[in-house]
Amino acid sequence: MNFSNNRFNDTREIHGFTKDEIITIKEMVVKLKSEDSEGIKIEDYLKSKLHLSTDIYGHYSSYIEDLKNFAESYLLSTESSDYFYLKNEVLEELQVISNNLQNLSSNIRNVKRIAKKSTALDAPLQKIEDHLKESTHLGSEIQQSIKDIKSVHEDSTTLWTDINRIKNLNFKLNKIPLSIEKWSEIKELVTFIISLNDVFLNKRKKDKKERILTFHFEEIYQFFYSKDENKIKFYSDLLHLLYLNKIFEVFQGEEFINILERKEVIQNLKNFITPLLRRIIEEKLQEIFVEIEDFDLKEKDSSINLKTLKEQKIGTFLPKIVDYYILGLEKSFQEKIHDVIEAEKFEEITSFYYNKIENFSAKINEIEDWILNIENFLNPYENITASLRKIFSNVSSEIFRRKNEYLSFIKTVKDEEIRVEIRKFISDKISEVNDLIRVYEDEASFIIKEEFPQLKRIREILNDYNIKIQKIKDSVFKRLDSVKTNDVDIYQVIKYWEDSLNRKRQQLTFLMSLLLNKIFKSFKDLIEKEGILFATITEITEQTENFEGLPLNFALSSFLAEKLSEEELKERISEIKSKINQLNNSLGLYQVEAAKLETILTNRVKLRKGISASDVQCTVCHKFINFAKDRVITCPFCGSTYHYLCVAFWLSKYNSCPMCQNHFLEPHSDLFEIEEDQGLERY
């Protein structure tokens, strides 16, 4: 039984009955019925017309079953090669069988309609339809497993075959599995290999029982080629399948290959691989070459000629192609983003060119992968691709480097775009603040230039009273002037006037100071708000008061620190230290002022309590008492002074001085300090 082109006892092709054939069969059946009442002749006649006498479905059943076992073991396994030509040859055979079974099924159904009462055809019809289902299902599985060959370099079987023809190594035949040995193509191959070894053994006169069946690859290739050169692709797939499944393998025997033969094989392999690799590069990088021709790279090289360039060695022209292409992309990219403002458009352009570099890198990797895969066919000459591996490794590294440079450039551009955008935004906001300040100055200046109603009213009152007082003074002057010639001593009278009005003048001055003080207090809040507003104008924050005078610029350092340069870090540290010094100076002034006030407060409290000692200790805990901060209780009988918390429990229980035992806690005696807030802060 063959994988393809089986004769099936001269029933290679079964046609469906024509209308005339059906009429002829019908007439014959009618005639036989009149002659043979038992119908034996009718059944024999129908079987002959339906090819059932040749056991056609038996042949189909054996083929489908054997092919199914073979396909499951070798063609449909997850690790199987493509076997494009072998699978298609088998599919053609299955298609022939399926067509024959369909026609046979149709013929049987037509005959059954003629011989209405006949049931002899039911069993064959069922078997045929079962075989048809099996054939269709198996064909569908094989069809789904086929991977189309788009180019020469993707045809792994042809590559393997051509390379092995060049190497022409010595192989040995191993044991043939049962699922393979029944096929005619395999039987013929084994017979041929045995015949080769029989001739060799007859010359060497060795014991045939100890023999190993060996052969050279070119010998079995020529054997199949002589059988049918039109099916050599099919036979090559079959040989590849046998090799991958270790049915034959390279024989490490006594065969010796001299240095000259080895050099010739290596050179022939290089001559085979190089043009093939150039064809792959041409195919994979065709779009790249077109783009390079469209790029304006005169600044780089005014004499770029791709046709001449591709004629150079692969190690020479491929790195140049990489350089030209990426340089052209970068130049085109910079031209397109030159006037781009929108962030979305910028992202779209950068993604477009990055994808182009990624696509270029992927194509180079595909070519490199092909070189690595073909090394599996070159053993023991796999080192001949070492130089190619090095070329593509360098090219891949260069693409990777240029791609990272591109990413860094994109990041720099994006960062600069963001910085420019932020600078513009900040500049606009500064302009807004300056405009607001100018408006504030104008409004405030206008108000300041106006006279306050209270001051205006006071001035009017003063003018009114000035007139009235001036009238009084004039009347006094006239009166005194009228008596000056009478030699009346009026010194004491004038002195009395001066003394009286001096005291009143002092009272009026004090009243005016009260008025000014009230005005100051009234506007103090406004002054403080203005101070806070313009003192913290450099702070970029929604809630300035939360930072208590520390600008957010300093707070930003907490999450910007990792991104600052060394110079920026030094500058930031210097600014913060300067701020700390300012705060320390202010803190020192406040601390001195607080100490002065605490001293005055301590003296007053001690004076009020009648304590003359400079340092007073709590009678319970013996710690020195700070009269400006601590909440204390003093016994009015013995003068013992306690911290409030030190004696509170005792007093709540015994209501007497721990020292003199006098009962002294009386309602509303005001013995406790009244500075509740102070005591709560302390304790």
GUNUGU-654630 format. One record per residue (C-alpha): z, x, y; residue in three letters. Coordinates in steps of 0.1 Angstrom, whole numbers, plus 5000, padded with zeros to 4 digits. Last residue first. Example, Ala and Ser with C-alpha at 12.3 -4.5 7.8 and 13.67 -1.06 7.14 Angstrom:
507151374989SER 507851234955ALA 
% end
This chain:
583149995686TYR 582350175718ARG 579449935727GLU 581749645720LEU 584449785742GLY 582149845771GLN 580649495769ASP 584149345768GLU 585249525799GLU 588349305804ILE 590949555790GLU 593749375773PHE 597149345789LEU 596049065811ASP 599348875807SER 597548545803HIS 599648445773PRO 602448695765GLU 602149005744LEU 605149205753PHE 607749195725HIS 609449535727ASN 609349745695GLN 609550065716CYS 606850265697MET 604750005678PRO 604849775708CYS 605349415697SER 603249115685ASN 604149185649TYR 601049075629LYS 598249055656SER 599849345674LEU 599749565644TRP 596149475636PHE 594949545672ALA 596849885675VAL 594150135666CYS 591349895676LEU 592549875712TYR 593050245715HIS 596750295724TYR 598750395754THR 602550415754SER 604050335788GLY 607550245774CYS 607849895788PHE 604449795801PRO 602849905768CYS 599250015775THR 596249875756ILE 592850055756VAL 589049995754ARG 587450335755ASP 584550425779LYS 585850535813ALA 589450575801PHE 588350835775ASN 591450865753ILE 592251185735PHE 592751135698LYS 596351105685HIS 595350815661CYS 598450595668VAL 599850705701THR 596350755715CYS 596351075735GLN 596251115773VAL 594851415791ASP 595351465829SER 598751305829ALA 599551085859SER 599350745843ILE 600450455865GLY 598050205848LYS 596150145880ARG 596050515887LEU 594850595852LYS 592050335856VAL 591050465890ARG 591050825878ASN 588950735848THR 586450545869LEU 586050835894ILE 585451075864THR 583050835848GLU 581050805880LEU 580751185883LYS 579751225847ALA 577150945850ALA 575651125881GLU 575551465862VAL 573951285831GLN 571351115853TYR 570351445869LEU 570151615835GLY 568051335821LEU 565551365849SER 565151735843ASN 564951675805ASN 562251405810LEU 560251645831GLN 560651925806ASN 559651685778ILE 556451595796LYS 555551955801SER 556252015764LYS 553951725756ILE 551151865778GLU 551452205762SER 551352055727ILE 548251855736ARG 546452165749GLU 547352365718LYS 546052085696LEU 542852055716GLU 542252435713GLU 542952425675GLU 540552125671SER 541851775668LEU 540851555638LYS 544151585618GLU 546151525650ALA 544451195658LEU 546850965640PHE 550151095656SER 548351225686SER 547650865697LEU 551350845708ALA 550651115734PHE 547750925749ASN 549950615746LEU 551750735777PRO 555450795774LEU 557150605803GLY 559350385782GLU 556650345755PHE 557449975749ASN 557049915787GLU 553349995785THR 552549695763GLN 548749655761GLU 548150025761THR 545950295776ILE 548450475799GLU 546950655829THR 548150375852ILE 551750435842THR 553050535877ALA 550750285893PHE 552049965877LEU 555650095872ILE 555950185909GLY 554349855920GLU 556749665898LYS 559749875912GLU 558649805948ILE 558249435941LEU 561749415926ASP 563149605956LYS 561549355980PHE 564549115982SER 566949405978LYS 565349586008PHE 565349266029ILE 569049206021LYS 569849566030ASN 567949526062LEU 569949216071LEU 573149376062LEU 572249666084SER 571449426112MET 574949266108LEU 576449616109PHE 574649696141THR 575849356155LEU 579449436146GLN 579149776163GLN 577749616194ARG 580649366194LYS 583049656193ARG 581149826221ASN 581149496240LEU 584949466243SER 585449836251ASP 582749836278GLU 583949516295TRP 587649636294TYR 586549966309LYS 584749776336ILE 587949566344VAL 590049876342GLN 587850056366TYR 587849756391ILE 590249896417ASP 589549686447VAL 588449876477ASP 587149566494ASN 583649706496THR 583249696459LYS 584049326458VAL 580549176459SER 579149436436ASP 581549326409LEU 580248976412ARG 576649076414LYS 577049296384PHE 578849026364VAL 576048776373SER 573449026363ASP 575249106331LYS 575448726322ILE 571748686330LYS 570948996308GLN 573048836281ILE 570848526282LYS 567648716284ILE 568748946255ASN 569848636236TYR 566348496237ASP 564748836230ASN 567148886200LEU 566348536187ILE 562648606190GLU 563048936172ARG 565148766145ILE 562348506140ARG 559748776138LYS 561848966113LEU 562248656092GLN 558548566094PRO 557448916083PHE 554949066107GLU 551449116094GLU 550249466088LYS 551949466055ILE 550149156044ILE 546749296053PHE 547649626037SER 548649456005ALA 545349256002GLU 543249566010ASP 545249795988GLU 545149545960TYR 541349495963VAL 540949875962ARG 543249895932ILE 541249625914LEU 537949815921ASP 539450135909ASN 540649955877VAL 537149805871GLU 535550145877SER 537950305852ILE 536950025828LYS 533250105832ASP 533950475827SER 535950405796ILE 533050195782PHE 530450465791LYS 532650735776ARG 533150515744ILE 529350465741GLU 528750835746VAL 531450925720ARG 529950675696ILE 526450815700GLU 527851165696GLU 529551065664ASP 526350905651LYS 524351205660VAL 526851435644THR 527051225613LYS 523251215611ILE 523051595614PHE 525751635587SER 523751405565LEU 520551595571TYR 522251925564GLU 523551775532ASN 519951675523LYS 518752015532ARG 521252175508ARG 520551935480PHE 516751985485ILE 517352365484GLU 519452345452SER 516852125435SER 514152385445VAL 516252675432ASN 516952485399SER 513252395397PHE 512152755400ILE 514852875376LYS 513852625350ARG 510252735353LEU 511253095347SER 513153005316ALA 510252795302THR 509153075279ILE 512653095265ASN 511952795242GLU 509852995219TYR 511752935186PRO 511752635192ASN 509252495217LEU 509452115209PHE 513052085222ASN 511952285253GLU 509751985262ILE 512851785271ASN 514152045296LEU 510652075313ILE 510451695315TRP 513951685330ASP 512751925357GLU 509851695365ILE 512151395367GLU 514551595389ASN 511751675414ILE 510951295415LYS 514651215421ALA 514851465449SER 511851305466PHE 513350965462ASN 516651085477GLU 514851245506ILE 512950915512LYS 516150715509ASN 517650935536TYR 514650865558TYR 515050485555PHE 518850495557SER 518650685590THR 516150445605ILE 518050125595GLU 521350275608GLU 519750355642PHE 518350005644LYS 521749855637GLU 523350075663ALA 520949965690GLU 520050235715ILE 516950395699VAL 514950615723ASP 514950945704HIS 515650775670ILE 512050765660LYS 511151115671GLU 514151265654GLN 513251095622PHE 509651225623SER 510851575628LYS 513451545600GLU 510851395576LEU 508351665584GLY 510851935578LEU 511851775545ILE 508151765534TYR 507152105546TYR 510152285531ASP 509852105497VAL 506152165495ILE 506752535504LYS 509252555475PRO 506552405452LEU 503752635463PHE 505052975453THR 506952915420GLY 504152685409ILE 501552965414LYS 498852905440GLN 496152645435GLU 498352375451LYS 498352565484LEU 494652575486THR 494452195482LYS 497452145504LEU 495952335533ASN 498552395560ILE 496952625586SER 498952575618SER 502252635600ASP 505652535614LYS 504652435650GLU 501452275635LYS 503652045614LEU 502351705625ASP 503051505593PHE 500151285579ASP 499151555554GLU 502751585543ILE 502851215537GLU 499851225514VAL 501351515494PHE 504651325490ILE 502851015477GLU 501051235450GLN 504351405441LEU 504751265406LYS 501151275396GLU 500351615411GLU 503551755397ILE 502751615363ILE 499251755364ARG 500552095374ARG 502952075344LEU 500151995321LEU 498152285335PRO 501152515329THR 502252385295ILE 499152465274PHE 498352805289ASN 502052885285LYS 501952785249LEU 498852995243ASN 500553295259GLN 503553255236ILE 501453215205VAL 499353525214GLU 502553725220LYS 503853615186ARG 500653705169GLU 500754055186LEU 504354105176ILE 503854025140ASN 504853705124ILE 506553745090PHE 507053475064GLU 509953545042GLU 511553205046GLY 513153005074GLN 511152685067PHE 510852455096VAL 511652095085GLU 510251815065PHE 511851485057ILE 514251575084LYS 514151235101ASN 512651385132LEU 510051555112TYR 508951255092LEU 508651045124LEU 506651315141HIS 504251325111LEU 503850945113LEU 503250965150ASP 500651235145SER 498951015118TYR 498650725143PHE 497250955169LYS 494751095143ILE 493450745137LYS 489950805150ASN 489851145132GLU 490050965098ASP 490751155066LYS 489551485080SER 492151465108TYR 494851375083PHE 494251695064PHE 493651895096GLN 497151805108TYR 498551885073ILE 497152245075GLU 497852295112GLU 501552245104PHE 501752515078HIS 502952425044PHE 505852465020THR 506952294988LEU 509752504974ILE 509252624939ARG 511852684913GLU 510452464886LYS 506952604893LYS 507852944881ASP 505753194900LYS 502353314892LYS 501653444927ARG 498053324928LYS 498753014908ASN 501752954930LEU 499552954961PHE 497052714947VAL 499852494934ASP 501552504968ASN 498552364986LEU 498052104959SER 501652004963ILE 501151965001ILE 498051744994PHE 499851524969THR 502751484994VAL 500351385022LEU 498551134999GLU 501850974988LYS 502950945024ILE 499750775035GLU 499950545005SER 503350415013TRP 505850394983LYS 507550724993GLU 508950595025ILE 511750355018SER 512550544986LEU 513450865007PRO 511251175002ILE 513151484993LYS 512451785015ASN 509051945024LEU 509152285039LYS 507552395071PHE 505752725082ASN 505052735119LEU 501752655135ASN 503052745170LYS 499852615187ILE 499552315163ARG 503252255169ASN 502752235206ILE 499851985202ASP 501851765179THR 505051765199TRP 503051685231LEU 501151415213THR 504351265200THR 506151285234SER 503451085252ASP 505051075286GLU 503251385298HIS 499951225291VAL 500450925313SER 501550565312LYS 502550545276ILE 503950195270ASP 507350165253LYS 507249965221ILE 510549815209SER 509649465220GLN 506449465199GLN 508349585168ILE 510849295171GLU 508049045177SER 506049175147GLY 509049135125LEU 509548775136HIS 505948675132THR 505748835097SER 508948665086GLU 507848325100LYS 504448365083LEU 505948465050HIS 508048145051ASP 504947935059GLU 503148095030ILE 506048035006LYS 506247665016GLN 502447615012LEU 502547784978PRO 505347534967ALA 503647224980ASP 500147304966LEU 500747154931ALA 501846824947THR 498446644943SER 498446264951LYS 496446294983LYS 493846544971ALA 491746535003ILE 494846545026ARG 496246825005LYS 493047025010VAL 493447005048ASN 497047115045ARG 496047405022ILE 493347525046ASN 495747515076SER 498347725057SER 495647965047LEU 494447995083ASN 497948065095GLN 498648305067LEU 495448495074ASN 496148515111ASN 499748635104SER 498448895080ILE 495849025105VAL 498549025132GLN 500849225109LEU 498149485104GLU 497549505141GLU 501349545147LEU 501449825121VAL 498750015140GLU 500549945173ASN 503850075159LYS 502250395147LEU 500450445180TYR 503550405202PHE 505950595179TYR 508650565207ASP 511150795191SER 514050645171SER 517650685180GLU 518450315184THR 516750235151SER 513749995152LEU 511050225138LEU 512950425113TYR 515350245090SER 514749885103GLU 511049945104ALA 510850085068PHE 512949795054ASN 510749545072LYS 507549715062LEU 508549695025ASP 509449325028GLU 506249245048ILE 504049435024TYR 505649284993SER 505448925007SER 501848975018TYR 500749094983HIS 502648794967GLY 501148554992TYR 497748664980ILE 498448594944ASP 494648634936THR 494448274922SER 495748144955LEU 492548244972HIS 492347884986LEU 488847814971LYS 490047954938SER 493247764939LYS 491447434947LEU 489147474917TYR 491947554893ASP 493947254906GLU 490847024902ILE 490147154867LYS 493647074856ILE 493446724871GLY 494446524840GLU 491646274843SER 488946534844ASP 485346404848GLU 485746144875SER 488446344893LYS 486146644892LEU 483446464912LYS 485846344938VAL 487246694941VAL 483746834945MET 482846584972GLU 486046674991LYS 485447044988ILE 481947005002THR 483146795031ILE 485847055039ILE 483247335038GLU 481047145061ASP 483847095086LYS 484747465085THR 487647595065PHE 489847865082GLY 488948215075HIS 490848465053ILE 490348835061GLU 491449135040ARG 491148925008THR 489349194988ASP 492449254966ASN 494849284995PHE 492449525014ARG 495049705034ASN 493949855068ASN 497349955080SER 500750095068PHE 499050135034ASN 500050005000MET 
% end
